[in-house]
Every structure is written in structure tokens, then in C-alpha cells.
Amino acid sequence: MQSWRAGRQTWPGSRGSATNTFFIELQKIGIYGGTFDPVHHAHLILARLALERFALERIVFVPTRLSPHKNDSVATPEARLQMLRSAIEGEAQFEVDDCELQREPPSYTIDTVEKLRQKYQGAQLFLLIGDDNLAGLPSWRGFEDLRHMVTFVVLQRAFTPVAHEYLSVDRRIDISATEIRNRIASGRSIQYLVPRSVEQIIRTRGLYREVTK
């Protein structure tokens, strides 16, 4: 899938200022928002699959401060940001933008998209969302504007596929942040569920020692 925009170039010294039309391929940026409480291997694998399938230049992970659709996070914003940055360290096509952590809550996706449109002017933006967000998607603030600003990419998580009209990454990876937090609280290992650097931060900070929902 490719997106192009037209440009016009005037050749100097030519009679009548002859103009040549050329095309520039738009930069394609994926936006992946979430609480990342904590970030785990399913997040990273799905991001990589989206990057490869839709030929994106990069994935921008955006940790939310407080989602209007979910309960508050367990770990602090600073801890979640540290874990996320450590998880993608060395990945040239992954980056973190903490714009939502810098704003007053709640975190509305359309505000984030507007900010990233300014940062990546002229880019085509792909918004990665979990299929658990599909039912409530039309109720998101500014949805009618948002759907013209981004291309939605649905990350399939449900065991039974959810019907929708958007692009998708169809790979079920049965890892959840809730499971990870509960394993920590009950003293069980989280090896292989999160990057080693994330596990080290969790242990050093003493995160998720109490059972959460």
C-alpha cells in the first residue's frame, strides 16, 4: 500500500517556465497508544508486525496519562515511561512520545493525533488500536474528524475475530498486562512475558506487588 502526493517543479531557464510534475511518497507513521502497564512482548510483536505489513517508517508509542475509557494505571506515569523506553532501546524504528503524560488528563486520542500531525507534517498516520476498542470507537471525542486524519489498524486480540471495516493485524498473542501484574503479586515468574530490562525495572521499583484487576 502506497500513498503519494503531487508536486510541481519549474526548470530554470526554460521558455515559458515549463513545469514538470513529480510525485513524492508520503512518510507513513504508526501511532500506538496505551497504558503499557507494563509494556510486554505482545505490544512489541504486534507493533513490529504492523510496521512490516504496512511498510511504516516507524512506530510511535504514546503512553497515556489517564484514558477516558479505562481505569487509572497501577504504575506511575514516570515508571511506565521508563519501562517503555527501556523495552524499545536499540530499535531504530520504534520511538516513544510522552506528549499525553505532559498534558492534563484525560488523554484524548484526537489531541495526540493533532500534535503528531504537526510533528510529522505531511505524513500519513496509522492509528493502532486493540479490537476491544471497536465497540466504543464511534463515541471517541472527535471521531468523525479523527477517521479522516488517520488510517485505523486493528490489533486482533479476541479469540473470536471481531468484524470491522478497518485494516488489521491478525495475530492472537495471549499475553496481558493484567496477567503479568497478577503473576508478580502472587510471586510467580514473568520471564519471557516482558523484556528483561522491563523485568529488572519492575523488580528494582517493587512494582505490582499487590493483586490488581
VOBA-1610 file (N, C-alpha, C; in pm, whole numbers, padded with zeros to 5 digits, always signed):
BEGIN
Met+00085-00118+00000Met+00000+00000+00000Met+00089+00123+00000Gln+00068+00214-00096Gln+00149+00333-00107Gln+00060+00455-00117Ser+00105+00567-00065Ser+00033+00692-00074Ser+00127+00796-00131Trp+00074+00878-00219Trp+00157+00973-00290Trp+00091+01110-00288Arg+00174+01214-00302Arg+00120+01348-00323Arg+00193+01410-00440Ala+00123+01493-00515Ala+00181+01554-00633Ala+00258+01679-00598Gly+00363+01706-00674Gly+00438+01831-00660Gly+00465+01886-00799Arg+00510+02009-00807Arg+00540+02069-00936Arg+00676+02135-00930Gln+00756+02111-01032Gln+00891+02164-01035Gln+00907+02246-01162Thr+00958+02370-01153Thr+00982+02457-01267Thr+01131+02455-01300Trp+01162+02424-01425Trp+01301+02415-01465Trp+01353+02554-01499Pro+01457+02604-01434Pro+01508+02739-01458Pro+01563+02754-01599Gly+01543+02872-01657Gly+01598+02900-01789Gly+01515+02847-01903Ser+01404+02782-01873Ser+01323+02728-01981Ser+01219+02830-02023Arg+01196+02843-02152Arg+01099+02939-02203Arg+00959+02903-02155Gly+00888+03003-02105Gly+00751+02979-02060Gly+00746+02908-01927Ser+00862+02897-01859Ser+00867+02831-01729Ser+00800+02694-01734Ala+00850+02608-01821Ala+00795+02473-01834Ala+00795+02403-01699Thr+00687+02335-01670Thr+00670+02274-01539Thr+00663+02123-01551Asn+00736+02054-01462Asn+00737+01908-01459Asn+00665+01861-01333Thr+00573+01767-01348Thr+00501+01713-01234Thr+00571+01588-01183Phe+00591+01579-01053Phe+00656+01462-00994Phe+00576+01420-00872Phe+00607+01303-00821Phe+00533+01251-00706Phe+00629+01211-00595Ile+00589+01243-00474Ile+00670+01210-00356Ile+00591+01112-00270Glu+00653+01001-00233Glu+00584+00906-00146Glu+00577+00963-00005Leu+00457+00959+00053Leu+00437+01012+00187Leu+00504+00924+00292Gln+00558+00986+00394Gln+00609+00912+00508Gln+00491+00850+00581Lys+00507+00727+00625Lys+00399+00656+00694Lys+00441+00625+00837Ile+00363+00679+00932Ile+00395+00671+01074Ile+00284+00597+01147Gly+00320+00498+01229Gly+00223+00429+01311Gly+00220+00490+01451Ile+00100+00508+01506Ile+00082+00560+01642Ile+00020+00450+01727Tyr+00086+00416+01836Tyr+00040+00306+01921Tyr+00026+00359+02063Gly-00096+00390+02104Gly-00120+00442+02237Gly-00167+00334+02333Gly-00147+00359+02460Gly-00193+00263+02560Gly-00135+00297+02697Thr-00182+00226+02798Thr-00126+00249+02932Thr+00011+00183+02946Phe+00032+00070+02877Phe+00160-00002+02885Phe+00198-00021+03032Asp+00112-00096+03102Asp+00121-00106+03249Asp+00131-00250+03297Pro+00239-00324+03263Pro+00358-00277+03193Pro+00355-00311+03044Val+00449-00252+02969Val+00470-00293+02830Val+00517-00438+02830His+00471-00518+02733His+00512-00658+02728His+00537-00701+02583His+00574-00827+02567His+00616-00874+02435His+00504-00871+02331Ala+00380-00887+02372Ala+00270-00880+02275Ala+00263-00741+02213His+00280-00636+02294His+00283-00500+02240His+00390-00487+02133Leu+00508-00536+02163Leu+00623-00519+02075Leu+00609-00602+01948Ile+00560-00724+01961Ile+00543-00811+01844Ile+00438-00754+01750Leu+00325-00710+01804Leu+00219-00655+01719Leu+00264-00526+01651Ala+00340-00445+01722Ala+00394-00323+01661Ala+00485-00356+01545Arg+00571-00455+01564Arg+00662-00497+01457Arg+00585-00551+01337Leu+00482-00631+01362Leu+00402-00685+01252Leu+00332-00575+01174Ala+00278-00474+01244Ala+00213-00362+01176Ala+00314-00284+01093Leu+00432-00263+01148Leu+00538-00191+01078Leu+00573-00261+00947Glu+00587-00392+00952Glu+00626-00468+00834Glu+00511-00481+00734Arg+00390-00508+00784Arg+00279-00533+00693Arg+00240-00408+00613Phe+00246-00291+00678Phe+00201-00169+00611Phe+00316-00078+00572Ala+00438-00132+00574Ala+00558-00061+00529Ala+00570+00076+00596Leu+00554+00077+00730Leu+00564+00202+00804Leu+00711+00238+00827Glu+00739+00368+00832Glu+00876+00411+00862Glu+00910+00391+01009Arg+00809+00411+01096Arg+00833+00399+01239Arg+00702+00381+01312Ile+00714+00331+01435Ile+00601+00323+01528Ile+00631+00416+01644Val+00536+00505+01674Val+00549+00596+01788Val+00459+00544+01900Phe+00520+00500+02009Phe+00446+00455+02126Phe+00409+00577+02211Val+00281+00587+02246Val+00234+00702+02323Val+00169+00652+02453Pro+00241+00654+02564Pro+00180+00611+02692Pro+00078+00714+02738Thr-00041+00667+02773Thr-00146+00757+02816Thr-00130+00791+02964Arg-00168+00911+02999Arg-00166+00950+03141Arg-00288+00896+03211Leu-00405+00918+03152Leu-00530+00863+03205Leu-00628+00852+03090Ser-00658+00729+03050Ser-00751+00707+02940Ser-00893+00739+02984Pro-00973+00806+02897Pro-01113+00831+02932Pro-01198+00706+02928His-01142+00595+02875His-01220+00472+02858His-01178+00360+02951Lys-01074+00382+03033Lys-01025+00275+03119Lys-00997+00328+03259Asn-00975+00235+03352Asn-00939+00274+03488Asn-00798+00331+03491Asp-00765+00397+03601Asp-00633+00454+03617Asp-00528+00344+03613Ser-00406+00380+03573Ser-00298+00283+03568Ser-00252+00249+03710Val-00178+00140+03721Val-00127+00096+03851Val+00008+00161+03879Ala+00101+00146+03785Ala+00233+00210+03799Ala+00221+00359+03766Thr+00313+00437+03818Thr+00312+00581+03791Thr+00345+00608+03644Pro+00304+00724+03592Pro+00341+00758+03455Pro+00492+00753+03432Glu+00569+00799+03529Glu+00715+00800+03515Glu+00771+00659+03505Ala+00716+00566+03583Ala+00763+00428+03580Ala+00725+00361+03449Arg+00603+00386+03402Arg+00560+00327+03275Arg+00643+00380+03158Leu+00674+00508+03163Leu+00758+00568+03059Leu+00897+00507+03061Gln+00954+00489+03179Gln+01086+00428+03190Gln+01086+00286+03134Met+00984+00207+03167Met+00977+00070+03116Met+00964+00067+02965Leu+00881+00157+02911Leu+00859+00160+02767Leu+00987+00199+02693Arg+01053+00299+02743Arg+01179+00340+02678Arg+01283+00230+02683Ser+01290+00159+02794Ser+01388+00050+02805Ser+01352-00065+02711Ala+01222-00088+02691Ala+01177-00200+02608Ala+01213-00182+02461Ile+01216-00056+02414Ile+01242-00033+02272Ile+01384+00016+02245Glu+01465+00019+02349Glu+01603+00067+02331Glu+01674-00016+02224Gly+01735+00052+02129Gly+01807-00016+02022Gly+01722-00046+01901Glu+01590-00023+01909Glu+01501-00043+01794Glu+01492+00087+01715Ala+01559+00093+01602Ala+01569+00217+01526Ala+01434+00269+01477Gln+01338+00179+01456Gln+01209+00220+01400Gln+01100+00234+01507Phe+01137+00220+01632Phe+01044+00242+01743Phe+01088+00366+01820Glu+00991+00448+01863Glu+01023+00561+01948Glu+00907+00588+02043Val+00932+00665+02146Val+00831+00699+02246Val+00805+00849+02242Asp+00678+00888+02248Asp+00641+01028+02261Asp+00558+01042+02388Asp+00603+01126+02480Asp+00535+01138+02609Asp+00438+01256+02615Cys+00386+01298+02499Cys+00300+01416+02495Cys+00176+01403+02584Glu+00120+01282+02595Glu+00000+01266+02677Glu+00033+01275+02826Leu+00154+01238+02863Leu+00196+01249+03003Leu+00220+01394+03042Gln+00243+01479+02941Gln+00268+01620+02968Gln+00140+01703+02973Arg+00027+01644+02928Arg-00100+01716+02927Arg-00183+01680+03049Glu-00277+01767+03080Glu-00372+01736+03186Glu-00464+01623+03139Pro-00498+01526+03225Pro-00586+01417+03186Pro-00730+01465+03174Pro-00816+01385+03107Pro-00785+01257+03043Pro-00716+01276+02908Ser-00665+01166+02853Ser-00589+01170+02728Ser-00682+01136+02611Tyr-00709+01236+02529Tyr-00794+01213+02412Tyr-00707+01190+02289Thr-00739+01085+02215Thr-00658+01045+02100Thr-00650+01156+01996Ile-00759+01227+01974Ile-00759+01329+01869Ile-00659+01440+01901Asp-00640+01471+02029Asp-00541+01572+02067Asp-00400+01524+02035Thr-00376+01397+02062Thr-00245+01339+02032Thr-00218+01336+01883Val-00319+01296+01806Val-00303+01292+01661Val-00274+01430+01605Glu-00343+01532+01656Glu-00319+01669+01611Glu-00174+01708+01637Lys-00123+01673+01753Lys+00015+01708+01788Lys+00114+01635+01697Leu+00089+01507+01672Leu+00181+01431+01588Leu+00170+01470+01441Arg+00054+01521+01400Arg+00042+01574+01263Arg+00133+01694+01245Gln+00148+01774+01348Gln+00237+01889+01342Gln+00383+01844+01341Lys+00412+01740+01419Lys+00549+01690+01427Lys+00593+01624+01297Tyr+00502+01545+01237Tyr+00532+01475+01112Tyr+00446+01534+01000Gln+00473+01657+00965Gln+00389+01727+00868Gln+00391+01655+00733Gly+00271+01634+00681Gly+00257+01569+00551Gly+00259+01418+00555Ala+00284+01358+00674Ala+00291+01212+00684Ala+00151+01152+00686Gln+00142+01027+00643Gln+00019+00951+00656Gln+00026+00877+00790Leu-00074+00899+00875Leu-00073+00843+01009Leu-00161+00719+01019Phe-00108+00615+01080Phe-00180+00490+01102Phe-00198+00475+01253Leu-00322+00465+01297Leu-00351+00455+01440Leu-00379+00311+01477Leu-00293+00251+01561Leu-00308+00113+01604Leu-00399+00108+01726Ile-00506+00029+01717Ile-00598+00015+01830Ile-00631-00133+01851Gly-00657-00171+01976Gly-00698-00307+02005Gly-00843-00329+01965Asp-00878-00452+01930Asp-01016-00479+01889Asp-01115-00460+02003Asp-01065-00452+02128Asp-01154-00424+02240Asp-01203-00279+02240Asn-01143-00196+02156Asn-01185-00056+02145Asn-01288-00034+02034Leu-01314-00136+01953Leu-01400-00117+01836Leu-01543-00076+01872Ala-01600-00140+01973Ala-01740-00112+02007Ala-01760+00035+02046Gly-01663+00091+02117Gly-01678+00228+02163Gly-01614+00332+02073Leu-01555+00288+01963Leu-01481+00380+01876Leu-01565+00499+01827Pro-01689+00479+01782Pro-01768+00593+01734Pro-01796+00698+01841Ser-01781+00662+01969Ser-01807+00757+02077Ser-01682+00835+02117Trp-01568+00805+02057Trp-01447+00878+02090Trp-01462+01025+02055Arg-01402+01110+02134Arg-01410+01255+02106Arg-01355+01285+01966Gly-01434+01357+01888Gly-01391+01398+01755Gly-01374+01285+01657Phe-01452+01176+01675Phe-01431+01058+01591Phe-01446+01089+01443Glu-01546+01167+01406Glu-01569+01196+01264Glu-01450+01269+01203Asp-01386+01356+01279Asp-01264+01421+01230Asp-01148+01323+01231Leu-01139+01245+01338Leu-01028+01152+01354Leu-01022+01051+01240Arg-01137+01001+01198Arg-01139+00897+01093Arg-01091+00950+00959His-01086+01083+00943His-01032+01141+00821His-00885+01183+00838Met-00837+01174+00959Met-00699+01214+00988Met-00603+01095+00993Val-00657+00976+01022Val-00572+00858+01037Val-00632+00740+00962Thr-00548+00641+00941Thr-00592+00510+00893Thr-00590+00417+01014Phe-00705+00362+01050Phe-00710+00273+01166Phe-00652+00136+01132Val-00574+00083+01224Val-00522-00054+01213Val-00564-00127+01341Val-00645-00229+01327Val-00697-00301+01442Val-00603-00418+01476Leu-00563-00423+01601Leu-00481-00534+01652Leu-00576-00637+01711Gln-00590-00751+01646Gln-00686-00852+01688Gln-00638-00919+01817Arg-00721-00913+01921Arg-00687-00974+02049Arg-00787-01079+02091Ala-00910-01065+02049Ala-01015-01158+02091Ala-00995-01295+02025Phe-01033-01401+02097Phe-01023-01535+02040Phe-01118-01549+01922Thr-01234-01485+01931Thr-01328-01482+01819Thr-01310-01350+01747Pro-01272-01352+01618Pro-01248-01228+01544Pro-01367-01133+01550Val-01338-01005+01565Val-01440-00902+01568Val-01453-00841+01429Ala-01574-00839+01374Ala-01596-00786+01240Ala-01577-00634+01240His-01508-00583+01139His-01488-00439+01126His-01447-00406+00984Glu-01438-00278+00954Glu-01410-00231+00818Glu-01267-00182+00801Tyr-01184-00195+00902Tyr-01052-00134+00900Tyr-00942-00234+00864Leu-00822-00182+00841Leu-00706-00269+00825Leu-00681-00341+00957Ser-00609-00452+00952Ser-00587-00525+01077Ser-00458-00605+01075Val-00412-00634+01194Val-00302-00729+01216Val-00365-00848+01286Asp-00375-00957+01215Asp-00449-01073+01265Asp-00354-01175+01327Arg-00314-01148+01447Arg-00230-01244+01520Arg-00264-01236+01667Arg-00315-01345+01721Arg-00354-01350+01861Arg-00234-01389+01945Ile-00196-01302+02040Ile-00087-01330+02133Ile-00144-01319+02273Asp-00153-01430+02340Asp-00225-01435+02468Asp-00135-01393+02584Ile-00100-01264+02586Ile-00027-01203+02698Ile-00101-01077+02734Ser-00126-01056+02861Ser-00194-00934+02903Ser-00121-00871+03021Ala-00134-00740+03032Ala-00073-00669+03145Ala-00135-00713+03277Thr-00266-00742+03274Thr-00333-00789+03396Thr-00273-00919+03445Glu-00250-01012+03354Glu-00188-01139+03390Glu-00050-01117+03449Ile+00027-01029+03389Ile+00162-01003+03437Ile+00160-00944+03578Arg+00072-00847+03600Arg+00063-00786+03734Arg+00021-00889+03838Asn-00073-00974+03803Asn-00120-01076+03899Asn-00014-01183+03926Arg+00066-01215+03826Arg+00174-01311+03846Arg+00278-01254+03943Ile+00308-01126+03926Ile+00404-01061+04016Ile+00349-01060+04159Ala+00222-01024+04173Ala+00161-01015+04306Ala+00158-01150+04378Ser+00150-01258+04299Ser+00145-01391+04360Ser+00282-01459+04364Gly+00385-01383+04328Gly+00521-01435+04339Gly+00564-01527+04227Arg+00491-01527+04115Arg+00527-01614+04002Arg+00616-01540+03902Ser+00684-01616+03820Ser+00779-01560+03724Ser+00707-01489+03609Ile+00769-01381+03560Ile+00719-01315+03438Ile+00825-01324+03327Gln+00919-01415+03345Gln+01021-01435+03243Gln+00953-01473+03112Tyr+01004-01418+03002Tyr+00954-01439+02865Tyr+00827-01359+02834Leu+00764-01300+02934Leu+00643-01220+02907Leu+00677-01074+02880Val+00785-01026+02939Val+00830-00889+02920Val+00978-00890+02886Pro+01028-00784+02823Pro+01173-00776+02801Pro+01248-00780+02934Arg+01370-00830+02931Arg+01447-00844+03054Arg+01469-00710+03123Ser+01487-00603+03044Ser+01509-00471+03104Ser+01385-00424+03178Val+01267-00457+03126Val+01142-00420+03192Val+01127-00498+03323Glu+01158-00625+03318Glu+01151-00707+03439Glu+01243-00652+03548Gln+01360-00605+03508Gln+01455-00550+03606Gln+01400-00424+03670Ile+01337-00338+03590Ile+01278-00215+03644Ile+01166-00248+03742Ile+01083-00346+03707Ile+00973-00388+03795Ile+01026-00435+03929Arg+01133-00515+03925Arg+01189-00568+04049Arg+01257-00457+04131Thr+01331-00371+04063Thr+01402-00264+04134Thr+01306-00168+04201Arg+01195-00137+04132Arg+01097-00041+04185Arg+00993-00108+04275Gly+00990-00239+04276Gly+00892-00310+04358Gly+00750-00290+04308Leu+00733-00291+04176Leu+00601-00265+04116Leu+00511-00388+04120Tyr+00381-00363+04124Tyr+00277-00464+04107Tyr+00279-00576+04213Arg+00316-00543+04333Arg+00322-00645+04438Arg+00184-00677+04495Glu+00087-00592+04466Glu-00049-00617+04514Glu-00135-00660+04395Val-00230-00752+04420Val-00317-00801+04314Val-00404-00687+04264Thr-00415-00675+04131Thr-00497-00571+04069Thr-00597-00634+03974Lys-00693-00554+03931Lys-00793-00602+03834Lys-00747-00571+03695
//
